[in-house]
Amino acid sequence: MSAVRRKPSANRRRNGRGPKPRNGPLELWRAVPQLPDAAPVVPVPDPTALLRSLGDPPLPGQGAVGGHVLTAVVERAAGLATALAATADLLAEPPAD
């Protein structure tokens, strides 16, 4: 029985050494451009609307339970996002209906 030969890895040279070293040091602490001002965050009245539009998750025998868990996660994430926006003073006033 003959042994199967593997192809050499693309990251390795034929002589067994690793990848070619970089020329010069990396500049890890270089200046970055100023970010634009953040837009105000408007909380949505129903953060689970998109999730509900997809229906129950395709989990055999546990679709309803999975749907409840995903709904809880989305509601929690929306609440945390709203709280974070409020602490950063980015919370927009809700539109008047």
DOTOR-376782 format. One record per atom (N, C-alpha, C): x, y, z. Coordinates in steps of 0.05 Angstrom, whole numbers, padded with zeros to 5 digits, always signed. Atoms other than C-alpha are relative to their C-alpha. Layout:
XYZ/...
This chain:
+00017-00023+00000/+00000+00000+00000/+00018+00025+00000/-00017-00023+00002/+00029+00067-00020/-00011+00023+00018/+00008-00022-00017/+00028+00128+00025/-00011+00023-00017/+00011-00022+00014/-00014+00187+00004/+00016+00025+00007/-00016-00024-00005/+00027+00250-00005/-00018+00024+00001/+00016-00024-00003/-00003+00315+00019/+00014+00023-00014/-00012-00024+00012/+00006+00381-00017/+00010+00018+00022/-00011-00018-00020/+00049+00431+00019/-00020+00023+00005/+00017-00022-00007/+00011+00486+00055/+00007+00025-00015/-00006-00025+00015/+00004+00552+00019/+00016+00019+00016/-00015-00018-00017/+00034+00587+00079/+00029-00008+00005/-00027+00011-00005/+00097+00545+00080/+00016-00001-00025/-00017+00003+00023/+00155+00547+00034/+00009-00029-00003/-00009+00028+00005/+00184+00484+00004/+00022-00008+00019/-00023+00008-00017/+00245+00486+00049/-00008-00002+00029/+00009+00005-00027/+00202+00482+00112/-00001+00025+00017/+00001-00024-00017/+00210+00553+00137/-00027+00013-00002/+00026-00013-00001/+00150+00595+00155/-00002+00022-00021/+00004-00021+00019/+00123+00655+00117/+00023+00021+00001/-00021-00020+00002/+00170+00710+00095/-00005+00022+00020/+00004-00022-00020/+00182+00762+00150/-00006+00027-00014/+00007-00026+00010/+00155+00832+00140/+00024+00018+00000/-00021-00020+00001/+00200+00889+00121/-00007+00024+00018/+00005-00022-00018/+00202+00938+00179/-00022-00006+00020/+00020+00004-00021/+00159+00945+00241/-00028+00010-00008/+00027-00009+00004/+00084+00953+00241/-00006+00025+00017/+00008-00024-00016/+00055+01020+00264/-00026-00005+00013/+00024+00006-00014/+00005+00997+00315/-00013+00024+00013/+00011-00023-00015/-00004+01065+00349/-00001+00024-00018/+00002-00023+00019/-00013+01108+00287/-00026+00016+00005/+00023-00017-00003/-00062+01166+00287/-00023-00009-00019/+00023+00008+00017/-00132+01150+00261/-00017+00025-00005/+00017-00024+00006/-00180+01199+00228/-00023+00002+00020/+00022-00006-00018/-00234+01231+00271/-00026-00013-00010/+00026+00012+00007/-00300+01192+00271/-00021+00021-00002/+00022-00020+00001/-00363+01229+00250/-00018-00002+00025/+00017+00001-00023/-00413+01247+00304/-00021-00022-00003/+00019+00022+00001/-00461+01191+00322/-00028+00011-00004/+00027-00008+00005/-00532+01195+00298/-00017-00007+00024/+00018+00006-00022/-00588+01197+00350/-00013-00027-00003/+00012+00027+00000/-00617+01129+00369/-00030+00003+00007/+00028-00001-00005/-00692+01122+00364/-00010-00028+00007/+00010+00026-00007/-00720+01063+00402/-00025-00008-00015/+00023+00009+00014/-00770+01022+00364/-00022-00010+00019/+00021+00009-00018/-00838+01006+00395/-00001-00030+00003/+00002+00029-00001/-00834+00932+00378/+00025-00012-00012/-00025+00010+00011/-00763+00904+00371/-00002-00028-00011/+00002+00028+00009/-00788+00834+00356/-00017-00003-00025/+00018+00002+00024/-00830+00851+00294/+00013-00016-00022/-00014+00016+00021/-00778+00824+00245/+00002-00029+00007/-00002+00027-00009/-00767+00762+00286/-00027-00015-00003/+00026+00013+00002/-00841+00747+00290/-00009-00004-00029/+00008+00003+00028/-00849+00758+00215/+00012-00025-00013/-00013+00024+00010/-00802+00699+00204/-00014-00026+00009/+00013+00023-00011/-00846+00652+00244/+00017-00015+00021/-00014+00016-00020/-00825+00599+00294/+00026-00012-00013/-00025+00012+00011/-00753+00573+00286/-00005-00029-00008/+00003+00028+00009/-00747+00506+00249/+00014-00020+00018/-00011+00019-00019/-00732+00465+00311/-00022-00021+00004/+00021+00021-00002/-00770+00399+00309/-00009-00004+00029/+00011+00004-00026/-00816+00396+00369/+00005+00022+00020/-00007-00021-00019/-00787+00459+00401/+00000+00027-00013/+00001-00026+00014/-00803+00515+00352/-00012+00022+00017/+00013-00020-00016/-00849+00552+00400/+00019+00009+00023/-00018-00006-00022/-00799+00548+00458/+00024+00016-00011/-00022-00014+00012/-00742+00570+00412/-00008+00029-00008/+00010-00026+00007/-00785+00628+00388/-00001+00018+00025/+00001-00016-00025/-00796+00651+00460/+00028+00008+00010/-00027-00006-00008/-00722+00647+00475/+00012+00022-00018/-00011-00021+00018/-00703+00687+00413/-00014+00027+00005/+00015-00024-00006/-00757+00738+00430/+00012+00013+00025/-00011-00011-00025/-00728+00746+00500/+00028+00012-00006/-00027-00011+00006/-00657+00756+00471/-00002+00026-00015/+00003-00024+00016/-00680+00808+00421/-00010+00023+00017/+00010-00021-00018/-00720+00846+00474/+00022+00010+00019/-00021-00007-00018/-00661+00845+00521/+00021+00017-00014/-00020-00015+00015/-00613+00869+00467/-00010+00028-00007/+00012-00026+00005/-00660+00926+00448/+00000+00017+00025/+00000-00015-00025/-00666+00947+00520/+00028+00009+00008/-00027-00008-00006/-00591+00947+00530/+00010+00021-00020/-00007-00020+00020/-00581+00986+00465/-00012+00027+00007/+00013-00025-00008/-00631+01038+00489/+00014+00012+00025/-00014-00010-00024/-00597+01043+00557/+00027+00011-00006/-00026-00009+00008/-00529+01050+00525/-00002+00027-00014/+00004-00025+00014/-00555+01105+00479/-00007+00022+00020/+00008-00020-00020/-00585+01141+00539/+00024+00009+00017/-00023-00008-00015/-00520+01139+00578/+00020+00016-00016/-00018-00015+00018/-00482+01167+00518/-00014+00026-00009/+00016-00024+00008/-00535+01222+00511/-00006+00001-00030/+00006+00003+00028/-00553+01196+00442/-00029-00008-00005/+00027+00009+00003/-00625+01178+00455/-00017+00022-00012/+00016-00019+00014/-00671+01214+00407/-00028+00001+00013/+00028-00001-00010/-00740+01238+00427/-00017-00016-00018/+00018+00016+00017/-00794+01190+00403/-00018+00019-00016/+00017-00017+00016/-00835+01217+00346/-00028+00003+00011/+00027-00005-00010/-00902+01248+00365/-00020-00011-00020/+00019+00011+00018/-00960+01210+00336/-00025+00016-00002/
